[in-house]
Amino acid sequence: MTKDLLYNEATAATSAEEMVEMEEDGEYRRQLALFSQSSTEKGIELVRIGEIIARLDRRGSFLDIGAGGGHLTIPVSTSFDATTVVEPNAKQAAYLRRRCPQFRIINDAWDNVALGSERFDFILCSHVLYYIAEGKWLDTIAKMYTHLDDRGCLAIVIQSPIGEVAEFFNYFTDYDVNILSLWRDLIEIYGDGAVSVRYFINEIFTENIADMTAIGLFLLIDRRFREREAEIRAYLAERHRTLEGYRIKQEEILLVIEGKDAS
């Protein structure tokens, strides 16, 4: 079977404009809502993030890069005095302005954002690197690190290349993110004691195959996969049907980089 390329240099280079167009698409937003309702991800992710925040010496400022609809931003923000959001999607940014007028919202892609010498106690980048060419990941992370307080922490969440969702990706795409290589590069740049990795499993459950198929399309990101909806439906029905409905596990990785003076 010929695989479409998704998480590789070519597709990761999808322009910010294309991503904004996709996110504004009504079907994509419906899929996102289904994923949020059917997934344990945000709850588990919040627990892991909470463990990091609990160790911070200061909780003055928080920067969320790629906040989306604020499902993580809003609860995390309660631990900080001030929150800054970078969100390229105009509709998501407008929603956050209405929902959280106390936030500073920057409606632009991270590459275009200029924050001067401003630094933050905690920086979060959750499921954003996919939209950036893998060859630019280290430069992207380096820019984040320049805005990290010396006693702060930077948290990056990324899909694991192993597990049931990764197998699903690999059936339809080429998902080949070398986490060990990225981890090694980060240790070389920031130091062994500054970089750590956490691992968690998210469970996605739906009562019917239509909802699970919609979530599968959401996870694949590229809306061109809608042309293969029947094939995606058959894959999920064959491999992930249970007595109660449909269930798939998503294994995720949380990379943490501490500031140079973090305890």
N, C-alpha and C positions, 0 to 999 in steps of 0.2 A: 504494500500500500504506500502511495506517495504521501508524505506528510507535508502539511502546510507549516510554514515557519511562523512562530509566534514570539517566543521569548528568545530572540537572537538579535544580532546587530541590526539587521534590516528592519524587523518589525518593531524593535524597541525604539527605533528612531522615528516612530510615528510622531508627527508634529503635534505641538500643543493644540493647534487649531483643530486638528482631526479629533483629538481626545475630547475637546470641548464640544464639538459637534455630536460625538457619540453620546456623551453624558447628557446632552440636552434632549436626546431622543427619548420619546415616551416609553418605548419598550424596554430600553436599558434601565430607566428609572424604576419600572415595574419589577424587573429582574433584581435590581438592587434591594428593593423593599422586601421581596421574597427571601433573598439571602439573609438579610438582617433579621427577619422574623424566624427563620428556620435554623439559624446557626448559633452555636455557643461561643463563636469567636470573640466578640467584643467583651463578653464577661470574663473569659479566661485571659484575654489580652490585658484587660484593666487590672486584673490581679497581678500579673507579671509586671506591668508598668508601676503599679502601686508599690511593689517591693523595691523598685529602683528609687522612686520618689521618697520613700521612707528613709533612705540613706543619705539624702541630700542635706548638706549643711545649711543651705539657703533655699527658699522657695519663693523668690520674688518674681521671676519672669519665666514664661513658658512660650516656646515657639513651636507651632505645629505646621509642618510643611506638607501640603496636600491633605487638607482637613476633610474634604468632601462635605458631607452634610453635618459634620460635627459630632458623630456618634461617639468618638473617643475624645474629641476636643473638649466638649462641654463638661463631662464628668472629671476629666483630668484638670481642667482649668480651676476647679474648686479648691485645689491645693496650692494655688499661686495667686499672687497679688495682681498680676497683669498677664494678659494673654495676647499674643500676636499670631495671626493666621495668614499663611500664604496659600491661596487657592486659585488656580487658573480658570476654573469654571465660573463664568459670570453669574449664573443662576444660583449655584451653591454659595458663592460669596455674598450675593444679595440676600439669600435666606439667612445666612449667619449674621449679617448686619441687622436684620429684623429680629432674629431670635436672641442675639446676644449683643446689644448695642455697646456694651462695655468692652468688647473685643476690638483690637485694631486689625482690620481686614485689609490684606494686600491682594488685589485681584490680578495676579500675574504668575507666569511660570518662574520657578525658583532661579533658573539661570539669569533671568532679567532683574531679579530683586537686588537692590542695593541698600544695605542696612548700615553702611559706614562702619564705625567701630563698636556698634551695639553688640552686647553679649547677653546670653540667656542662661538661666540655671538649669533648664531642661529643654531639650530639643527632641521632637518626635517626628519620625518619617516612616509612616506605616503604609506598606504596599504601594509605594510610589516609584521605586527604582525600575519597575518593569517598563515604564514609559520613557526610559532613558537608555540610550545605547550602552551596552555593558562596558564598552571600552571607556566610557566617560564616568563610570560609577565612582572611581577613586577621586576624581576631580570634584564631582558633585558632593561627596562626603567631606572632602577637604574644605570646601566652601562652608558647609555646615559647621565644621569644627572651628573655623576662624571666628564664629559667632557664639562659641560655647565658653561659658565662664570657666575659669581655671579649676573651680571646685564643682562644676556641673557635670551632667551626663547627657550623652546623645544616644537615643534608642532608635534602631532601624529594624522594622519588621519585614520579613520576606518569606515567600512560599518556599518550603523545603523541596529539594529535588527528589525526595523519596516519599513513599506513602500512597494512599489510594487516589488522592486528587492529583498527585504528580504522575501516577500511572495513567489517569484519565487524560492529563495534558499530553503525555508522551504518545498516547494512541492517536491523537489528532494533530499534534504539533511536535516541535523539537524543543523541549524544555530542558536546557542543559546549562544551568547555572552552577558554576563550580564554587560552592560555598567554602570548601576547604581552601581553595586558592584565594578567595576574597578574605577569609579570616587570616590567612598567612600574610597577605599584603597589608592588612590593617595592623597586625602585630608588628610588622617590620617598620611601619610608618609611625605608629603611636606608642609602641612598646607593649611587651607581653603583659605587664601588670595593668595596663589601661583597657585592654580589650577582653571581653567575655561573651559567651554565647549561652543563651537559654533556649529551651525547646518546649513547645507545647502543642497539644492536639485539639483541634476544633472538630466538633461533630455537627454534621448537617443532616437534618431529618425532615422529610415531607411525607404527607399521607398519600399523595398521588404522583404519578409519573409526569404529569404535565408541569407541576411545580418544580420537580427535580430537574426536568429538562431545561426549564427557564433558568434555573440556577447554574446548570452546566454551561449554558450560553453566556451567562454573566461572568463565570470564572474564566472562560476563554477570551474575554475582553473584546476581540475583534468581531464586529457585527457581521462580517462576511460569513462567519460560521452559521448564521441563520439558514443559509442554503443547505446546510447539512443537518438540520434539526432532526430529521427522521433517523439518521445514523446515530446521532448523539442520544436520542431517546432510546434506541435499541440497545446501545452500549450500557446505559445506566439501568435499564430494565433487566438486562441479563445478569449484570454483576452486582447490583446494589439493592435488589429487592429483598425485603424482610417480611416477616409475618405482619408487622405493624404498618409497613409502608415502604419507604426508600431511605437508605442511610449511607452516607459516605463520610470518611474521616479525612480531615485536612491537617497535615502536619506542617507547622510553621516554626520559623527561627527568629529569635530576637537577638540581634547583635547590639552590644552596649559598648560605647567608647567613653571613658571617663576623662574629664579635664586633667591637666597635668598636676594639679594640686588636690584632686579629689581623694577623699580618704578611702 
